[in-house]
Amino acid sequence: MTRPRLWVGFLMLLGAAALLRLGLFGVVHPILEPDSFSYLDLARRLVAGDLAGDDGLRTPGYPLLLLAAGLNLRVVVLFQILMGLGILGIMVRLGGRLGLTPPLSLAAAAIYAFFVQFVVFEFFIMAETLTTLLVTGAFFLFIRLLYQEEARTWENLRIIGLLAAAAAWTRPIYLLLPGWLLVAAHLCLPGAWNATRPLAVRRSLIFLLPLVVLAGGWCLVQAAHGRGFTYATGRGFGLLEVVGDYLEVHRQEGPREVIARAYLAEREKNRQAGAPEEDSIWVVIGELKEATGLSVKQLSDLTWEMGLEIITQRPSAYLIQVARSWMRFWLPPGQRMRHPYEDFFRGLPPPLAAGLVAVIKTVTVAQRKFLGLLELLFLAAPFLLVWRQIRARLGRELVTAFLTVWLFMLGKSLAIALIEGGEGRFALPTFPGLICLTFAFYHRLLGPIPESPART
């Protein structure tokens, strides 16, 4: 496929993806999750300049997008659709940079373009799509530096630092991304710094400056309003989700009993409905505030203490839960839906809605299985690198790019499993990179070796 034909293929893919999303935009209303209301609340407080009553659960990255859309949820969805289309473009460029043939680059991007859950998340009033764009952009620019000597400039490194910091400001679980990319840049791109040691240290600090300003500034805002020097106040709720199965066997009193009773009741309701259990504590936070008279920060601190007590008393049970949480992290998004697909098409005639739901469910099952296979191949790939012949066949740049993303995802999945309770959507922002790198790894391993990746 020549370059003009690649562009024709990309425009056809982009057009089909846009038509799918715009067609859904006509019938699917913006989808609100429990998280959505805390994002909207922070956005309203930011525009009013009143953060005194904020609960501190959210960071400002996504609320600023809501404000840019004028708090019009339909406009927010349109923004997210445009972001999704932008991600497709980055994936095609990334595939070319990794040495994929044009058809394979388009195929990798098509997985994101038409994977039902990726599309559906663009209709959720949640931070996943924005985070995906920022993380994918940072990974693409970093991998571009590995392959393109003339691109190894200090200016490009600063852009990577800014994108990574913005991702952390949008989703706190990416707080370590800027530091990891900085370490990877020093290890893999020593020439990019082109400086003496004092200058390299100074540039490293400048690389991290956006993170320090955004994250540190928000911590100061939290402290100024009595919530302590913390980035986000919800860590206790996350830990309780990890060990929540054992609340039933630990006697609780006072506010702890109220928390345990409300959480277990919500979890059982979700279990009976086939909905995700991982969000049970977040759904009842408002109820707990009214029942206990405690703030969100105080509730989070209390649930953190409850979680730590369970861990110290039942460490083996905690490790079992961590293993389960880690496996949930790697489940393809949408393994369990809080919103049944029927809810998305309530405005359509029942026979048409039922037909669409049946098709979507069938397609989703097949897509999940395929994506699950890709994840297994992604996780297994580094173990093949023990053979020198395989490393030589793949090339230094591809091995470095793959291990940079693989180690970050592995570390993130373990950290989330330890203190948060994993679920598939937490991995979603790294899926575009995972898809492209897995395609490139096995294409280079099993297929012909190109002389050099085409410059894109």
HUJORA-V5554 format. One record per residue. N is the residue number from 1. RES is the residue in one small letter. OMEGA is omega in whole degrees, -180 to 180 (NA if undefined). NEAR is the number of other ideal C-beta (glycine too) atoms within 10 Angstrom. Layout:
# HUJORA-V5554
<<N RES OMEGA NEAR> <N RES OMEGA NEAR>>
This chain:
# HUJORA-V5554
<<1 m 180 14> <2 t -179 8> <3 r 177 11> <4 p 179 8> <5 r 175 11> <6 l 180 19> <7 w 176 13> <8 v 178 12> <9 g 179 19> <10 f 180 18> <11 l 176 10> <12 m 177 11> <13 l -179 22> <14 l 179 17> <15 g 180 11> <16 a 179 13> <17 a 179 21> <18 a 179 16> <19 l 178 10> <20 l -176 14> <21 r 179 21> <22 l 175 11> <23 g 177 10> <24 l -180 18> <25 f -180 16> <26 g -175 7> <27 v -177 14> <28 v 177 20> <29 h 175 14> <30 p -173 16> <31 i -179 19> <32 l 174 15> <33 e 176 17> <34 p 179 16> <35 d -173 19> <36 s -175 19> <37 f 178 12> <38 s 174 21> <39 y -179 23> <40 l 180 19> <41 d 179 16> <42 l 179 23> <43 a 180 21> <44 r 180 14> <45 r 178 17> <46 l -178 16> <47 v 178 14> <48 a -178 8> <49 g -177 6> <50 d -180 11> <51 l -176 16> <52 a -177 8> <53 g -180 9> <54 d -179 20> <55 d 176 21> <56 g -178 24> <57 l -172 20> <58 r 172 24> <59 t -168 24> <60 p -173 20> <61 g -178 23> <62 y 175 26> <63 p 177 23> <64 l 174 18> <65 l 177 21> <66 l 178 24> <67 l 178 15> <68 a 178 12> <69 a -180 17> <70 g -177 10> <71 l 174 14> <72 n -172 12> <73 l 177 18> <74 r 177 11> <75 v 176 15> <76 v 179 26> <77 v 177 23> <78 l 176 16> <79 f -177 18> <80 q 174 26> <81 i 178 21> <82 l 177 15> <83 m 178 18> <84 g 178 21> <85 l 176 17> <86 g 178 16> <87 i 177 27> <88 l 179 21> <89 g 179 14> <90 i -179 21> <91 m 178 28> <92 v 177 25> <93 r -179 18> <94 l 177 30> <95 g 177 27> <96 g 179 22> <97 r -179 24> <98 l 177 28> <99 g 176 24> <100 l 172 25> <101 t 179 18> <102 p 178 20> <103 p 180 13> <104 l 175 19> <105 s 178 29> <106 l 180 21> <107 a 178 16> <108 a 179 26> <109 a -179 27> <110 a 178 18> <111 i 178 19> <112 y -175 21> <113 a -171 22> <114 f 175 15> <115 f -169 22> <116 v -175 19> <117 q 175 20> <118 f 179 23> <119 v -177 19> <120 v -178 20> <121 f 176 21> <122 e 178 26> <123 f 177 22> <124 f 173 20> <125 i -179 20> <126 m -168 21> <127 a -171 26> <128 e -176 22> <129 t 178 27> <130 l 179 22> <131 t 179 25> <132 t 179 29> <133 l -177 23> <134 l -179 26> <135 v 180 28> <136 t 177 25> <137 g 179 22> <138 a 178 24> <139 f -179 28> <140 f -179 23> <141 l 178 19> <142 f -179 24> <143 i 177 25> <144 r 178 19> <145 l 180 23> <146 l -173 24> <147 y -169 20> <148 q -175 15> <149 e -175 10> <150 e 179 6> <151 a -174 14> <152 r -178 18> <153 t 179 12> <154 w -179 14> <155 e 179 7> <156 n 177 16> <157 l 179 23> <158 r 177 15> <159 i 178 13> <160 i 179 24> <161 g 180 25> <162 l 179 19> <163 l -180 24> <164 a 178 30> <165 a 177 26> <166 a 176 23> <167 a 179 28> <168 a 179 26> <169 w 180 25> <170 t 178 27> <171 r -176 24> <172 p 179 21> <173 i 177 19> <174 y -177 25> <175 l -178 19> <176 l -177 17> <177 l 180 26> <178 p 180 27> <179 g 180 16> <180 w 179 17> <181 l 176 22> <182 l 178 20> <183 v 180 14> <184 a -180 20> <185 a 178 22> <186 h -177 14> <187 l -171 10> <188 c -175 18> <189 l -178 16> <190 p 180 12> <191 g -178 9> <192 a -178 20> <193 w 173 19> <194 n -172 12> <195 a 170 14> <196 t -177 9> <197 r 179 8> <198 p 180 8> <199 l 178 12> <200 a 177 15> <201 v -180 12> <202 r 179 12> <203 r 177 19> <204 s 178 19> <205 l 178 11> <206 i 177 14> <207 f -178 24> <208 l -176 17> <209 l 178 16> <210 p 178 19> <211 l -180 23> <212 v -178 13> <213 v -176 12> <214 l -177 21> <215 a 179 20> <216 g 178 13> <217 g 180 12> <218 w 176 20> <219 c 178 17> <220 l 176 11> <221 v 179 14> <222 q -178 21> <223 a -179 12> <224 a -180 11> <225 h 170 15> <226 g -179 10> <227 r 180 21> <228 g 180 12> <229 f -176 10> <230 t -178 16> <231 y 177 17> <232 a -169 21> <233 t -170 22> <234 g -173 24> <235 r 180 18> <236 g 178 24> <237 f 179 26> <238 g -180 23> <239 l 179 25> <240 l 177 24> <241 e -179 26> <242 v -173 24> <243 v -174 23> <244 g -180 23> <245 d -174 16> <246 y 175 17> <247 l -176 21> <248 e -176 10> <249 v 178 10> <250 h -178 14> <251 r 180 9> <252 q 179 15> <253 e 177 8> <254 g 180 9> <255 p 179 18> <256 r 179 18> <257 e 178 13> <258 v 180 18> <259 i -178 26> <260 a -177 20> <261 r -179 15> <262 a -179 19> <263 y -177 22> <264 l 178 15> <265 a 180 13> <266 e 179 19> <267 r 179 23> <268 e 178 12> <269 k 178 13> <270 n 180 18> <271 r 180 12> <272 q -179 8> <273 a -177 11> <274 g 180 11> <275 a 179 19> <276 p 177 19> <277 e -171 20> <278 e -177 23> <279 d -171 20> <280 s -176 25> <281 i -177 27> <282 w -178 18> <283 v -173 19> <284 v -178 22> <285 i 179 20> <286 g 178 14> <287 e -179 13> <288 l 178 22> <289 k -180 15> <290 e -174 8> <291 a -175 14> <292 t -175 18> <293 g -180 9> <294 l 175 17> <295 s 177 16> <296 v 178 21> <297 k 180 20> <298 q 177 16> <299 l 180 25> <300 s 178 27> <301 d -179 17> <302 l 178 19> <303 t 175 28> <304 w 178 18> <305 e 179 13> <306 m 180 23> <307 g -180 24> <308 l 178 14> <309 e 179 15> <310 i -179 23> <311 i -179 19> <312 t -179 9> <313 q -177 12> <314 r -176 16> <315 p -180 10> <316 s 178 7> <317 a 178 15> <318 y -180 20> <319 l 176 12> <320 i 179 12> <321 q 177 22> <322 v 178 20> <323 a 178 11> <324 r 179 15> <325 s 179 25> <326 w 178 16> <327 m 178 12> <328 r 178 22> <329 f -175 21> <330 w 173 17> <331 l 176 18> <332 p -180 21> <333 p 177 21> <334 g 178 21> <335 q 172 15> <336 r -175 15> <337 m 172 15> <338 r 178 15> <339 h 174 14> <340 p -178 12> <341 y 179 18> <342 e -179 12> <343 d -175 14> <344 f -172 20> <345 f -177 19> <346 r -179 11> <347 g -178 10> <348 l 174 15> <349 p -176 9> <350 p 180 10> <351 p 179 8> <352 l 179 11> <353 a -180 18> <354 a 178 13> <355 g 179 13> <356 l 180 17> <357 v -180 17> <358 a 179 11> <359 v -178 12> <360 i -180 16> <361 k 180 12> <362 t -180 10> <363 v -177 13> <364 t 179 19> <365 v 180 11> <366 a -179 10> <367 q 179 18> <368 r -180 19> <369 k 180 11> <370 f 180 13> <371 l 176 22> <372 g 176 14> <373 l 177 12> <374 l 180 19> <375 e 178 20> <376 l 178 12> <377 l 178 14> <378 f -178 22> <379 l -176 16> <380 a -170 10> <381 a -177 20> <382 p -180 15> <383 f 175 8> <384 l -175 13> <385 l 177 14> <386 v 178 8> <387 w -178 10> <388 r -179 8> <389 q 180 7> <390 i 178 15> <391 r 180 14> <392 a -179 11> <393 r -178 14> <394 l -177 23> <395 g -175 19> <396 r -176 11> <397 e -179 19> <398 l 178 24> <399 v -180 20> <400 t 180 18> <401 a -178 29> <402 f -178 24> <403 l 177 17> <404 t -179 23> <405 v -178 22> <406 w -179 19> <407 l 178 14> <408 f -179 20> <409 m 179 20> <410 l 179 14> <411 g 180 12> <412 k -179 22> <413 s 178 21> <414 l 179 14> <415 a 180 14> <416 i 180 22> <417 a -177 21> <418 l -171 19> <419 i -173 17> <420 e -172 22> <421 g -171 27> <422 g 169 26> <423 e -169 21> <424 g -176 22> <425 r 178 20> <426 f 180 25> <427 a -171 21> <428 l -178 20> <429 p 179 27> <430 t -177 22> <431 f 177 27> <432 p 177 26> <433 g 178 28> <434 l -177 21> <435 i -177 24> <436 c -178 32> <437 l 178 26> <438 t 175 23> <439 f -176 24> <440 a -178 26> <441 f -175 24> <442 y 173 16> <443 h 179 20> <444 r -178 22> <445 l -172 14> <446 l -175 8> <447 g 178 12> <448 p -179 7> <449 i 177 13> <450 p 180 13> <451 e 176 6> <452 s 179 10> <453 p 178 19> <454 a 180 15> <455 r 179 10> <456 t NA 17>>
